[in-house]
Amino acid sequence: MGLIPLKNIQTELHITERTFQRLFEFHVGVSPKLFSRICQFHSAFQHVNLGPNTRLTDIAYQTGYSDQSHFIRTFQEFTNYSPSGYLKMAREFQHPKG
C-alpha cells in the first residue's frame, strides 16, 4: 500500500512527536494524522471509481480500513454520501435521464 508510519518519519528526523506535528502542520497545512486519513481515503475513493462493482469489503481491506463500516463512515465524512449513494449519483450523472 506504500504507507509509511508517521512515527518512522519522526524517528528518522530525530525530532519529538510534537515538533514533527508542528512542522508538518506549518508546511502542509493539516495535521499528520489528518493527512494520513486523507491519503487513505483518496486511495479507497480511487478504487470505488475504478471498480464500481468491487465489493466494499474488499476495497476497505485493500486500503487499510479495519472493516467495511469504518470505510463507509469515513466515506460519508469526506463526501456526505454513502459509497452506494455516491455510485448511484455518478451513474445518473454519466447517463442522465431525459
N, CA, C and O atoms as CSV, one atom per row, in Angstrom:
chain,resi,resn,atom,element,x,y,z
A,1,MET,N,N,0.827,-1.185,0.000
A,1,MET,CA,C,0.000,0.000,0.000
A,1,MET,C,C,0.871,1.247,0.000
A,1,MET,O,O,0.392,2.324,-0.355
A,2,GLY,N,N,2.138,1.131,0.388
A,2,GLY,CA,C,3.025,2.259,0.309
A,2,GLY,C,C,2.938,3.244,1.457
A,2,GLY,O,O,3.505,4.334,1.375
A,3,LEU,N,N,2.242,2.888,2.526
A,3,LEU,CA,C,2.123,3.803,3.654
A,3,LEU,C,C,3.327,3.659,4.573
A,3,LEU,O,O,3.769,2.552,4.877
A,4,ILE,N,N,3.845,4.800,5.008
A,4,ILE,CA,C,4.940,4.818,5.961
A,4,ILE,C,C,4.379,5.328,7.279
A,4,ILE,O,O,3.783,6.404,7.320
A,5,PRO,N,N,4.560,4.574,8.354
A,5,PRO,CA,C,4.070,5.080,9.638
A,5,PRO,C,C,4.713,6.424,9.978
A,5,PRO,O,O,5.923,6.597,9.834
A,6,LEU,N,N,3.899,7.360,10.426
A,6,LEU,CA,C,4.396,8.692,10.744
A,6,LEU,C,C,5.460,8.637,11.834
A,6,LEU,O,O,6.374,9.461,11.846
A,7,LYS,N,N,5.354,7.692,12.733
A,7,LYS,CA,C,6.338,7.525,13.802
A,7,LYS,C,C,7.722,7.255,13.211
A,7,LYS,O,O,8.725,7.726,13.747
A,8,ASN,N,N,7.782,6.501,12.113
A,8,ASN,CA,C,9.065,6.211,11.461
A,8,ASN,C,C,9.714,7.482,10.933
A,8,ASN,O,O,10.928,7.655,11.044
A,9,ILE,N,N,8.913,8.366,10.361
A,9,ILE,CA,C,9.443,9.626,9.830
A,9,ILE,C,C,9.985,10.479,10.969
A,9,ILE,O,O,11.085,11.024,10.878
A,10,GLN,N,N,9.222,10.589,12.022
A,10,GLN,CA,C,9.627,11.363,13.193
A,10,GLN,C,C,10.944,10.829,13.750
A,10,GLN,O,O,11.850,11.605,14.055
A,11,THR,N,N,11.050,9.519,13.883
A,11,THR,CA,C,12.263,8.900,14.412
A,11,THR,C,C,13.454,9.162,13.498
A,11,THR,O,O,14.548,9.478,13.965
A,12,GLU,N,N,13.237,9.030,12.208
A,12,GLU,CA,C,14.314,9.249,11.240
A,12,GLU,C,C,14.820,10.689,11.277
A,12,GLU,O,O,16.005,10.942,11.062
A,13,LEU,N,N,13.915,11.632,11.550
A,13,LEU,CA,C,14.299,13.039,11.619
A,13,LEU,C,C,14.890,13.421,12.981
A,13,LEU,O,O,15.407,14.526,13.146
A,14,HIS,N,N,14.813,12.513,13.946
A,14,HIS,CA,C,15.331,12.751,15.299
A,14,HIS,C,C,14.690,13.979,15.942
A,14,HIS,O,O,15.374,14.843,16.491
A,15,ILE,N,N,13.357,14.034,15.861
A,15,ILE,CA,C,12.614,15.130,16.486
A,15,ILE,C,C,11.486,14.544,17.324
A,15,ILE,O,O,11.086,13.395,17.139
A,16,THR,N,N,10.988,15.347,18.238
A,16,THR,CA,C,9.883,14.880,19.083
A,16,THR,C,C,8.606,14.822,18.262
A,16,THR,O,O,8.502,15.420,17.190
A,17,GLU,N,N,7.640,14.088,18.791
A,17,GLU,CA,C,6.346,13.970,18.114
A,17,GLU,C,C,5.691,15.341,17.937
A,17,GLU,O,O,5.152,15.648,16.874
A,18,ARG,N,N,5.744,16.150,18.979
A,18,ARG,CA,C,5.114,17.476,18.917
A,18,ARG,C,C,5.805,18.384,17.907
A,18,ARG,O,O,5.137,19.123,17.184
A,19,THR,N,N,7.141,18.338,17.847
A,19,THR,CA,C,7.875,19.136,16.862
A,19,THR,C,C,7.502,18.688,15.453
A,19,THR,O,O,7.294,19.508,14.559
A,20,PHE,N,N,7.422,17.379,15.274
A,20,PHE,CA,C,7.032,16.849,13.968
A,20,PHE,C,C,5.637,17.351,13.587
A,20,PHE,O,O,5.422,17.781,12.454
A,21,GLN,N,N,4.693,17.298,14.523
A,21,GLN,CA,C,3.331,17.768,14.248
A,21,GLN,C,C,3.331,19.242,13.859
A,21,GLN,O,O,2.690,19.629,12.882
A,22,ARG,N,N,4.045,20.056,14.615
A,22,ARG,CA,C,4.090,21.491,14.329
A,22,ARG,C,C,4.691,21.773,12.958
A,22,ARG,O,O,4.139,22.552,12.181
A,23,LEU,N,N,5.824,21.136,12.663
A,23,LEU,CA,C,6.476,21.338,11.365
A,23,LEU,C,C,5.580,20.862,10.221
A,23,LEU,O,O,5.460,21.526,9.191
A,24,PHE,N,N,4.961,19.716,10.418
A,24,PHE,CA,C,4.091,19.160,9.384
A,24,PHE,C,C,2.911,20.099,9.117
A,24,PHE,O,O,2.614,20.419,7.966
A,25,GLU,N,N,2.252,20.530,10.173
A,25,GLU,CA,C,1.112,21.440,10.014
A,25,GLU,C,C,1.532,22.754,9.374
A,25,GLU,O,O,0.795,23.305,8.557
A,26,PHE,N,N,2.696,23.259,9.730
A,26,PHE,CA,C,3.176,24.515,9.166
A,26,PHE,C,C,3.418,24.378,7.664
A,26,PHE,O,O,3.030,25.253,6.889
A,27,HIS,N,N,4.062,23.275,7.248
A,27,HIS,CA,C,4.448,23.114,5.846
A,27,HIS,C,C,3.352,22.508,4.970
A,27,HIS,O,O,3.298,22.788,3.773
A,28,VAL,N,N,2.481,21.685,5.547
A,28,VAL,CA,C,1.453,21.006,4.762
A,28,VAL,C,C,0.087,21.644,4.952
A,28,VAL,O,O,-0.727,21.659,4.028
A,29,GLY,N,N,-0.168,22.167,6.132
A,29,GLY,CA,C,-1.436,22.847,6.374
A,29,GLY,C,C,-2.461,22.041,7.142
A,29,GLY,O,O,-3.498,22.574,7.538
A,30,VAL,N,N,-2.190,20.778,7.356
A,30,VAL,CA,C,-3.075,19.922,8.161
A,30,VAL,C,C,-2.191,19.044,9.047
A,30,VAL,O,O,-0.988,18.923,8.817
A,31,SER,N,N,-2.800,18.438,10.054
A,31,SER,CA,C,-2.039,17.567,10.951
A,31,SER,C,C,-1.585,16.310,10.213
A,31,SER,O,O,-2.198,15.917,9.220
A,32,PRO,N,N,-0.517,15.681,10.693
A,32,PRO,CA,C,-0.067,14.433,10.054
A,32,PRO,C,C,-1.152,13.362,10.043
A,32,PRO,O,O,-1.295,12.629,9.065
A,33,LYS,N,N,-1.915,13.270,11.127
A,33,LYS,CA,C,-2.966,12.250,11.209
A,33,LYS,C,C,-4.062,12.512,10.172
A,33,LYS,O,O,-4.521,11.582,9.508
A,34,LEU,N,N,-4.480,13.768,10.033
A,34,LEU,CA,C,-5.500,14.092,9.034
A,34,LEU,C,C,-4.969,13.839,7.627
A,34,LEU,O,O,-5.689,13.321,6.772
A,35,PHE,N,N,-3.718,14.201,7.387
A,35,PHE,CA,C,-3.120,13.961,6.076
A,35,PHE,C,C,-3.123,12.467,5.752
A,35,PHE,O,O,-3.434,12.064,4.632
A,36,SER,N,N,-2.773,11.657,6.746
A,36,SER,CA,C,-2.774,10.213,6.562
A,36,SER,C,C,-4.178,9.699,6.242
A,36,SER,O,O,-4.346,8.848,5.368
A,37,ARG,N,N,-5.178,10.214,6.946
A,37,ARG,CA,C,-6.567,9.815,6.695
A,37,ARG,C,C,-7.007,10.222,5.288
A,37,ARG,O,O,-7.691,9.462,4.602
A,38,ILE,N,N,-6.611,11.422,4.863
A,38,ILE,CA,C,-6.956,11.901,3.522
A,38,ILE,C,C,-6.334,10.998,2.469
A,38,ILE,O,O,-6.995,10.622,1.501
A,39,CYS,N,N,-5.071,10.650,2.651
A,39,CYS,CA,C,-4.395,9.765,1.683
A,39,CYS,C,C,-5.056,8.394,1.621
A,39,CYS,O,O,-5.240,7.833,0.540
A,40,GLN,N,N,-5.411,7.860,2.781
A,40,GLN,CA,C,-6.079,6.560,2.823
A,40,GLN,C,C,-7.436,6.636,2.124
A,40,GLN,O,O,-7.789,5.754,1.341
A,41,PHE,N,N,-8.194,7.697,2.412
A,41,PHE,CA,C,-9.489,7.847,1.773
A,41,PHE,C,C,-9.328,8.025,0.266
A,41,PHE,O,O,-10.088,7.443,-0.508
A,42,HIS,N,N,-8.357,8.813,-0.154
A,42,HIS,CA,C,-8.137,9.037,-1.588
A,42,HIS,C,C,-7.893,7.715,-2.306
A,42,HIS,O,O,-8.433,7.476,-3.386
A,43,SER,N,N,-7.083,6.865,-1.703
A,43,SER,CA,C,-6.822,5.555,-2.296
A,43,SER,C,C,-8.116,4.748,-2.420
A,43,SER,O,O,-8.382,4.157,-3.466
A,44,ALA,N,N,-8.913,4.725,-1.360
A,44,ALA,CA,C,-10.176,3.983,-1.384
A,44,ALA,C,C,-11.138,4.579,-2.402
A,44,ALA,O,O,-11.827,3.848,-3.113
A,45,PHE,N,N,-11.185,5.919,-2.474
A,45,PHE,CA,C,-12.071,6.602,-3.414
A,45,PHE,C,C,-11.707,6.245,-4.856
A,45,PHE,O,O,-12.589,6.047,-5.691
A,46,GLN,N,N,-10.410,6.163,-5.146
A,46,GLN,CA,C,-9.972,5.761,-6.483
A,46,GLN,C,C,-10.414,4.340,-6.790
A,46,GLN,O,O,-10.834,4.050,-7.910
A,47,HIS,N,N,-10.325,3.454,-5.811
A,47,HIS,CA,C,-10.787,2.074,-6.005
A,47,HIS,C,C,-12.283,2.047,-6.324
A,47,HIS,O,O,-12.718,1.308,-7.207
A,48,VAL,N,N,-13.060,2.846,-5.611
A,48,VAL,CA,C,-14.506,2.902,-5.851
A,48,VAL,C,C,-14.773,3.366,-7.286
A,48,VAL,O,O,-15.619,2.797,-7.977
A,49,ASN,N,N,-14.060,4.387,-7.727
A,49,ASN,CA,C,-14.283,4.929,-9.066
A,49,ASN,C,C,-13.787,4.015,-10.178
A,49,ASN,O,O,-14.390,3.953,-11.250
A,50,LEU,N,N,-12.703,3.313,-9.929
A,50,LEU,CA,C,-12.134,2.443,-10.967
A,50,LEU,C,C,-12.841,1.096,-11.043
A,50,LEU,O,O,-12.858,0.460,-12.097
A,51,GLY,N,N,-13.420,0.665,-9.938
A,51,GLY,CA,C,-14.097,-0.627,-9.921
A,51,GLY,C,C,-15.427,-0.534,-9.212
A,51,GLY,O,O,-15.587,-1.083,-8.122
A,52,PRO,N,N,-16.408,0.169,-9.823
A,52,PRO,CA,C,-17.671,0.395,-9.118
A,52,PRO,C,C,-18.420,-0.881,-8.753
A,52,PRO,O,O,-19.354,-0.837,-7.953
A,53,ASN,N,N,-18.028,-2.010,-9.321
A,53,ASN,CA,C,-18.689,-3.272,-8.982
A,53,ASN,C,C,-17.901,-4.075,-7.957
A,53,ASN,O,O,-18.302,-5.179,-7.589
A,54,THR,N,N,-16.783,-3.526,-7.496
A,54,THR,CA,C,-15.967,-4.200,-6.489
A,54,THR,C,C,-16.682,-4.136,-5.144
A,54,THR,O,O,-17.285,-3.120,-4.799
A,55,ARG,N,N,-16.610,-5.215,-4.401
A,55,ARG,CA,C,-17.248,-5.247,-3.083
A,55,ARG,C,C,-16.598,-4.229,-2.161
A,55,ARG,O,O,-15.376,-4.086,-2.146
A,56,LEU,N,N,-17.415,-3.523,-1.397
A,56,LEU,CA,C,-16.901,-2.507,-0.477
A,56,LEU,C,C,-15.990,-3.119,0.576
A,56,LEU,O,O,-15.025,-2.488,1.006
A,57,THR,N,N,-16.287,-4.330,0.990
A,57,THR,CA,C,-15.436,-5.008,1.966
A,57,THR,C,C,-14.030,-5.176,1.412
A,57,THR,O,O,-13.046,-4.958,2.119
A,58,ASP,N,N,-13.938,-5.564,0.146
A,58,ASP,CA,C,-12.623,-5.737,-0.482
A,58,ASP,C,C,-11.875,-4.411,-0.552
A,58,ASP,O,O,-10.681,-4.356,-0.258
A,59,ILE,N,N,-12.565,-3.351,-0.936
A,59,ILE,CA,C,-11.937,-2.030,-1.004
A,59,ILE,C,C,-11.474,-1.602,0.378
A,59,ILE,O,O,-10.364,-1.091,0.532
A,60,ALA,N,N,-12.310,-1.806,1.377
A,60,ALA,CA,C,-11.961,-1.425,2.751
A,60,ALA,C,C,-10.668,-2.098,3.188
A,60,ALA,O,O,-9.763,-1.429,3.687
A,61,TYR,N,N,-10.570,-3.400,3.008
A,61,TYR,CA,C,-9.377,-4.124,3.462
A,61,TYR,C,C,-8.157,-3.801,2.599
A,61,TYR,O,O,-7.044,-3.709,3.119
A,62,GLN,N,N,-8.348,-3.629,1.293
A,62,GLN,CA,C,-7.219,-3.307,0.412
A,62,GLN,C,C,-6.605,-1.953,0.740
A,62,GLN,O,O,-5.422,-1.730,0.481
A,63,THR,N,N,-7.387,-1.060,1.300
A,63,THR,CA,C,-6.898,0.291,1.564
A,63,THR,C,C,-6.660,0.551,3.053
A,63,THR,O,O,-6.482,1.700,3.457
A,64,GLY,N,N,-6.656,-0.494,3.864
A,64,GLY,CA,C,-6.227,-0.379,5.243
A,64,GLY,C,C,-7.285,-0.041,6.274
A,64,GLY,O,O,-6.945,0.257,7.419
A,65,TYR,N,N,-8.558,-0.077,5.905
A,65,TYR,CA,C,-9.612,0.142,6.901
A,65,TYR,C,C,-9.824,-1.148,7.675
A,65,TYR,O,O,-9.643,-2.242,7.141
A,66,SER,N,N,-10.207,-1.011,8.932
A,66,SER,CA,C,-10.368,-2.196,9.775
A,66,SER,C,C,-11.575,-3.038,9.366
A,66,SER,O,O,-11.579,-4.254,9.554
A,67,ASP,N,N,-12.603,-2.386,8.805
A,67,ASP,CA,C,-13.774,-3.112,8.332
A,67,ASP,C,C,-14.588,-2.213,7.401
A,67,ASP,O,O,-14.290,-1.030,7.233
A,68,GLN,N,N,-15.609,-2.795,6.808
A,68,GLN,CA,C,-16.431,-2.080,5.834
A,68,GLN,C,C,-17.165,-0.899,6.469
A,68,GLN,O,O,-17.287,0.155,5.845
A,69,SER,N,N,-17.651,-1.059,7.690
A,69,SER,CA,C,-18.411,0.029,8.312
A,69,SER,C,C,-17.516,1.240,8.596
A,69,SER,O,O,-17.959,2.382,8.475
A,70,HIS,N,N,-16.271,0.991,8.970
A,70,HIS,CA,C,-15.315,2.088,9.177
A,70,HIS,C,C,-15.091,2.833,7.857
A,70,HIS,O,O,-15.065,4.064,7.827
A,71,PHE,N,N,-14.933,2.082,6.777
A,71,PHE,CA,C,-14.761,2.689,5.459
A,71,PHE,C,C,-15.986,3.520,5.074
A,71,PHE,O,O,-15.845,4.640,4.584
A,72,ILE,N,N,-17.171,2.984,5.290
A,72,ILE,CA,C,-18.402,3.697,4.924
A,72,ILE,C,C,-18.537,4.988,5.731
A,72,ILE,O,O,-18.893,6.027,5.176
A,73,ARG,N,N,-18.259,4.934,7.028
A,73,ARG,CA,C,-18.328,6.146,7.860
A,73,ARG,C,C,-17.346,7.201,7.367
A,73,ARG,O,O,-17.690,8.381,7.295
A,74,THR,N,N,-16.135,6.791,7.031
A,74,THR,CA,C,-15.132,7.738,6.532
A,74,THR,C,C,-15.558,8.293,5.186
A,74,THR,O,O,-15.394,9.485,4.928
A,75,PHE,N,N,-16.102,7.449,4.326
A,75,PHE,CA,C,-16.569,7.896,3.010
A,75,PHE,C,C,-17.635,8.979,3.186
A,75,PHE,O,O,-17.601,10.010,2.514
A,76,GLN,N,N,-18.569,8.736,4.086
A,76,GLN,CA,C,-19.635,9.715,4.342
A,76,GLN,C,C,-19.070,10.995,4.946
A,76,GLN,O,O,-19.542,12.087,4.630
A,77,GLU,N,N,-18.087,10.875,5.794
A,77,GLU,CA,C,-17.467,12.045,6.415
A,77,GLU,C,C,-16.830,12.949,5.356
A,77,GLU,O,O,-16.957,14.171,5.429
A,78,PHE,N,N,-16.153,12.363,4.384
A,78,PHE,CA,C,-15.450,13.148,3.378
A,78,PHE,C,C,-16.345,13.596,2.219
A,78,PHE,O,O,-16.057,14.610,1.582
A,79,THR,N,N,-17.419,12.862,1.937
A,79,THR,CA,C,-18.213,13.178,0.741
A,79,THR,C,C,-19.664,13.546,1.024
A,79,THR,O,O,-20.344,14.077,0.146
A,80,ASN,N,N,-20.149,13.275,2.224
A,80,ASN,CA,C,-21.560,13.428,2.577
A,80,ASN,C,C,-22.459,12.445,1.826
A,80,ASN,O,O,-23.673,12.640,1.761
A,81,TYR,N,N,-21.876,11.406,1.268
A,81,TYR,CA,C,-22.630,10.337,0.590
A,81,TYR,C,C,-22.127,8.995,1.102
A,81,TYR,O,O,-20.969,8.858,1.496
A,82,SER,N,N,-23.008,8.017,1.089
A,82,SER,CA,C,-22.548,6.647,1.301
A,82,SER,C,C,-21.892,6.213,-0.010
A,82,SER,O,O,-22.153,6.820,-1.048
A,83,PRO,N,N,-21.054,5.184,0.008
A,83,PRO,CA,C,-20.466,4.739,-1.258
A,83,PRO,C,C,-21.535,4.364,-2.291
A,83,PRO,O,O,-21.398,4.698,-3.467
A,84,SER,N,N,-22.590,3.679,-1.866
A,84,SER,CA,C,-23.631,3.291,-2.829
A,84,SER,C,C,-24.386,4.521,-3.327
A,84,SER,O,O,-24.731,4.588,-4.506
A,85,GLY,N,N,-24.648,5.492,-2.455
A,85,GLY,CA,C,-25.298,6.731,-2.876
A,85,GLY,C,C,-24.433,7.508,-3.850
A,85,GLY,O,O,-24.935,8.078,-4.818
A,86,TYR,N,N,-23.132,7.532,-3.593
A,86,TYR,CA,C,-22.200,8.204,-4.499
A,86,TYR,C,C,-22.195,7.528,-5.868
A,86,TYR,O,O,-22.256,8.203,-6.895
A,87,LEU,N,N,-22.123,6.196,-5.885
A,87,LEU,CA,C,-22.092,5.472,-7.162
A,87,LEU,C,C,-23.391,5.667,-7.938
A,87,LEU,O,O,-23.369,5.790,-9.163
A,88,LYS,N,N,-24.517,5.698,-7.236
A,88,LYS,CA,C,-25.806,5.936,-7.899
A,88,LYS,C,C,-25.811,7.324,-8.540
A,88,LYS,O,O,-26.215,7.483,-9.692
A,89,MET,N,N,-25.362,8.317,-7.790
A,89,MET,CA,C,-25.307,9.678,-8.310
A,89,MET,C,C,-24.347,9.763,-9.508
A,89,MET,O,O,-24.645,10.433,-10.497
A,90,ALA,N,N,-23.212,9.094,-9.416
A,90,ALA,CA,C,-22.237,9.121,-10.501
A,90,ALA,C,C,-22.809,8.493,-11.767
A,90,ALA,O,O,-22.601,9.007,-12.866
A,91,ARG,N,N,-23.536,7.371,-11.611
A,91,ARG,CA,C,-24.161,6.727,-12.784
A,91,ARG,C,C,-25.181,7.650,-13.429
A,91,ARG,O,O,-25.242,7.763,-14.653
A,92,GLU,N,N,-25.981,8.311,-12.598
A,92,GLU,CA,C,-27.007,9.242,-13.124
A,92,GLU,C,C,-26.367,10.430,-13.820
A,92,GLU,O,O,-26.899,10.938,-14.807
A,93,PHE,N,N,-25.237,10.870,-13.312
A,93,PHE,CA,C,-24.529,11.992,-13.926
A,93,PHE,C,C,-23.964,11.581,-15.286
A,93,PHE,O,O,-23.999,12.359,-16.240
A,94,GLN,N,N,-23.445,10.356,-15.369
A,94,GLN,CA,C,-22.871,9.860,-16.611
A,94,GLN,C,C,-23.927,9.528,-17.650
A,94,GLN,O,O,-23.690,9.645,-18.853
A,95,HIS,N,N,-25.085,9.115,-17.180
A,95,HIS,CA,C,-26.179,8.710,-18.084
A,95,HIS,C,C,-27.467,9.400,-17.644
A,95,HIS,O,O,-28.357,8.750,-17.095
A,96,PRO,N,N,-27.579,10.713,-17.878
A,96,PRO,CA,C,-28.769,11.425,-17.407
A,96,PRO,C,C,-30.035,10.923,-18.099
A,96,PRO,O,O,-30.020,10.547,-19.271
A,97,LYS,N,N,-31.118,10.930,-17.344
A,97,LYS,CA,C,-32.409,10.535,-17.904
A,97,LYS,C,C,-32.977,11.719,-18.665
A,97,LYS,O,O,-32.769,12.872,-18.288
A,98,GLY,N,N,-33.670,11.435,-19.702
A,98,GLY,CA,C,-34.320,12.537,-20.388
A,98,GLY,C,C,-34.167,12.491,-21.803
A,98,GLY,O,O,-34.669,13.366,-22.508
